[in-house]
């Protein structure tokens, strides 16, 4: 329709100007004056069309950037197999420091937890098996703090310890956890092929061990990557298989996570009603077990769905609720994701000044956690908004 109107706005003055040649009862001076008016109209219409085209191109470019930033927060499973934790609890010289670290983790005081675990590592009585588990625990804390290089260092150290271990079979659960967690890091760095490779290695180990809880966790991670690659049917298959296992072993956090991930697949497939149904079910379980990270994750996803449905004010409420929880528990990546999503809401509402405030705050967090790809996207978005302000 717009193309037709643009065509008419250019062609009509040309036709009118051509018709002036046939008119004999108008003086040449009048014809010249009318031709000049037609020329000005054509130039003005061409200017408007070009300006509109550039604005649309800029908007399209901006929306591509928004959509790349318009992300879900990651939900990271910090649980370790019971066999690994038992070895630490059985060591009387480590148990106090270990339990202190566990308490700090539950309180989301990850820096303090890291120091408690480091204290265990420095004790003379620490065994190779203890070191393996402690490095994974420290890596988990660094991961939650979005210090991925430090997290990867500890996960790889645990793999090095595994290579030196005499009883490798007993240490296989630790190896699978470390591999899966390195996969999570690659996933966050935007390297899906590498992430899948590590997830598959972890899955193979857990299938050999028959460790169903971790099998479900690996399947869920693989499904998440496939969904992000646009392979929704494949993703749904993995998530439903994970849900079936989690229900079988009655793992409530796992069930909630699987329901949430199925909701994500439906949302990305355009089936928003089904997505909201699964999100609500996941949210109820997370609230029942008091899992705040899970609650914030699902609430953010519900906000994304309402944004997709153009129910902007509802979306804003959910993002703000998720942000409040993430600030409470200190989850920096979640905080930055929520801030970015709130910024996009304000852009949609035409409030670029308010959007800029949230994007700049998100940028500070991303710089702090060194999330380079998202820093680059945010800098481009902020520049576009600032350039648009100058043009007005």
N, C-alpha and C positions, 0 to 999 in steps of 0.2 A: 504493500500500500504506500509506504513512504517513498519507494523508488518511483512509483507512478506519479505521485505528487511532485517529486523533484523533476521528473521528466516534463510534466505539464508546465511547471514554473519557469523552465528554461525555454521550451518550445513555443509557448503561447505568445511571449513578446516578439519572438522571431517571426511567427506567422502574421502578427499584427503589423510589424514593420514592413513585411513583404506586401501586405494588402494596401499599404499607404501609396505604393507605386501606382495603383490603379485608380486612386481617387483623384479626380480632376478639379473638384470644387474647393480644394485646399491649396493655399499658397505654398511655394517651395520652402519659404522660411518656417512655416508651421510644420511642414513635413520633416525638415531637419531637426526642429525642436523635439518633435515626437519620436524621431529616430534616436535622438540623444537620450530621451527618457527611457526608451526601450533598452538601449545599451546599458544604461545605469541599472535598470531592473535586472537584466541578465547578469551583470557583474556582481550585483548584490546577492542574487539567488545562488550564483556559483560560489561566492564567498561563504554563504550560510551552509551550503551542501558540503563544501570542503571542511569547514569548521566542525560540522556535525559528524562527519566521517572520522576526523581526527579524535574527537571526543569519544566516539564509540570505540575506536581502536585503543585509546588510553584506558577506557573503562574495562574493555576486554582484557587488556594486559594486567590491570589492577586486580580484576576478578580471578585471573589465573594465579596471581601471587596470593590473594586471600585464600583461595581454595587449597593452596599448598600449605598455608599456615594454619588453616581451619582444621585443627587436628584434635584427635582424642589424646587424653593423657594415658600413659602406659601404666598397667597394673603389674607390679613386680612381686612374684612369690618368693618370700625370704625363708620359707620353711626348709629345714634340712631333714633327711631321713633320720628316724629315731635312733638307728644304730650308731650314727655319727655323734649325736648328742649324748648318748649313753656313755661313750668312752670318756667324754669330758666330765660328766657328772660322777663317774666312778673314781676319778683321780682326786683324792682328798686335798691335794695341794693346789688344785686348779678350780675346784668347784665353786668357791666363794666369788672369785673374779669372773668366772664364766656366768654364774647366775646374776651377778651385777650387770654384766653386759646384756644378758637377756632381758632384764628388767628395764634397762635404758632403751632397748629396742622397742619394747611394748609402749614406752612413753614417748616414742619417736625422738629420742635424744641420741641421734646416731653418732655424733662426734664423741660423746661420752662412752657410748658402747664400743666404738673403735679402740679407745684408750684402755678400756677394761680388757678387751680381747688381746690387745698388744701386750698388756701386763701378763697375761697367760703365756703368750709366746716367749716372753723373756725369762720365764721361770726355768730353773735347771731340770725340773722333773717332767717337762713337756716331752711327749713321745712324738714320733713321726706321724702317727695317726691323729694325734691331737693337733699337730701343726697343719695337717691337711684340712681338718674341719675348721680350725680357727681362721685360716686364710680365706676359706669360702665365706665364713661369717663376716669377716672384715670387708671382703669384696662386696657382699650384699649391702652393707651399710654405705660404702662408698657409692654403690650404684644408686641407692635411694637418694643420696645427696647429689646425684647427677655428675659425680666425679668419675667419669667412665674410664679414663686412662688408668687411674689408681685402682679402680675396681678390676679391670682386666689384668693388671699386674698381679693382683692377689689370686685371681682365678687361675692364671697361668702358673703361678707358683705352686698352687695345689696340684696341678697336673704334673709338674716336675717332681713333686714329692711322691705322687702315685707311681711314676716311672721307677723311682728308687725303692718302692715298697716291696717287701718279700711276699706278703700274702695279698696278692693283687685282687683276688676274687672278693675278699672282704671289703676292699676299698672301692669296688666298682660303683656303688651308689654315689660316692663322693665325686668320682670321675664324671658320671652322667650329669650331676648337678652343675659342676664347673663348666662342662661343655655347653649345657643348655643356657647357662648365664652368659657365656661368651657370645652365644647366638643372640641373646637379648641385646647385648651391646652393639653388635653389627646391625641388628634390626633398627636400633635407635640412630645409628650413623647412616641409615639409608642404604644399606648394602644387603638386599634381600637374598641374593644367591649365597653369600657367605653365611648369613643367618640360617638359611635352610640346611646348609651343609652341617653346621654344628647341632641344630635341632635333630636332624636325622641320625647323627652319631649317638646323641643322648638317647633317642628313642630305641635304637637297636640294643643298647646296653640294658635299658629298662625292660624291654621285651624278653631278653634272655633271663633277667632276674625275676620276671613276673611281678614287678613292682607297679601295681595298677595305678596308684595315685600319681606317680611320676609319668607313666605312660599317657594318662589323660592330660597332664600338664604339657607334655611334649606335643601331643596331637593338637592341643589348643593353640600353641605357639605356631605350629606349621600352618594351621587353618587361618590364623591372623595374617601371616605373610601372603598366603594365596589370595586372601580377600583384597589386600592392598595392591596385589598385582592384577586385580580385576577378574580373577578366576573364582567367581562367586559360588558356582556349583561345587567345585573342588573344595573350597573353603567350608561350605556348609556340611559337606560329608565328614570332614575332620572334626568340626565343632560338635556335630551330633554324636559322633563316636566317642568324643571326650565326655559329653554329657551323660551318655549311657553308662560309661565306666564310673563316673562320679556318683551317679544315682545308685549304682550297684554297691559301691563301697560306702555310701552314705556320707560323702565328704561335702558338707554344706558350703564351705567357701568355694570349693571346686565346682559345685552345682551352680552357684551364683555366677561364677566367672564364665562358665559355659553358656548359661542363659544370656548373659550380657553379650558374649561374643556372637551368639546366634542372632541377637538383636542387631548387632553391628552389620552382619552380612545382609540381613533383610533390609536395613536402612540403606545400605549402599546399592542394593538391588532395586531400590525405589518402592519397596513394600513397607511403608512407614507405619501402617496400622499394626502389622505383625511385629515390627521392631519394638514399638511402644509396649506391646503386650509382654514380650520377653524381658524388656528393661524393667517393667514394673515388678515382674516376678523375681528378678535378680535383686532389685532394690529391697523388696520385702525380706528376703533371706539375709542380705547384708545388714539390714537394720536389726533383725532378730539376733544375729550373732555379734553385733556391735563392731563390725569391720569397717572402720571409717575410710580407709583407702578405697575399699570397694564401693562404699556409698558415694564418695566424691566422683569416682570413675563413672558409675552408672548415671548419676545426676548430670554430669557433663554430656554424656551421650544422649540423654533425653533432650537436653538443650539443643544439641546438634540436629536432632530430628525435628524439633519445633521450628528451628531456623529454616530447615528445608521446606517445611510446610508454610513458611512465611508468617508464622505466629511469633513475631519478633519479641513482643513484650514477655511472653511466656518463656521464650528461650533465654532472655536476659535474666529472668528470675532464677532459672536453673543454673546458669553460669555463675551468678553471684553466690548462690548457695554452695556450689562446688568450690568456689574460690575461698569462701569462709572456712570450709572444712580443711582444705589443703593448707591454708595459712596456719590453722590451728595445729596440724600435725607436722608442718614444716616441709612439705613435699614440693620442692622448688620447681621441678618440671611441670607438675600439675598446676601450680600457681601461674607460671608463665603461659601455659596452654589456656587456662581460664581467662587470663587477662587479654590474650590475643583474640579469643572468641568474643569477649565483651567489646573489644575494639571494633570488631567486624559488625556487631549489632548496631553500634553508634554510627558507623559508616552507612549502613542500610537505612537508618533513621535520618540521615543527612546531617548528623552532628559531628563533623570532622574534627572540630576542636576537642571534643570529649574523647573521640576515638584516638586522637594523637596522644592524649594523656595516658591512656591504657596501653597503647603500643610502645610508648617510651618506657613505661614501667616494665612491660614484658621484656623489652630489649635489655634492660638492666639485669634482669634475672638470667636471661639466656647468655649474656656476656659472663656473668658470674659462674655459670655451670659450663661455659665454653661449648655451647651447642651451635657450632659454626654454621651449618646449613640454614638453621632457622634465624640466626643473626643476619645472614645475608638477605634473606627474604624480608625480614622486618625493616632493614635499612632501606630497601627498595620501596616498600610500602610507605614508610615515613617520608621518603623523598617525594613520592608522587603526591601525597597529601599536602606537603609544604609547597610544592610547585603549583598545585591547584589553588592554594590560598593566595599565592602571589599573582596569579592570573585574574582573580576576582577584583 
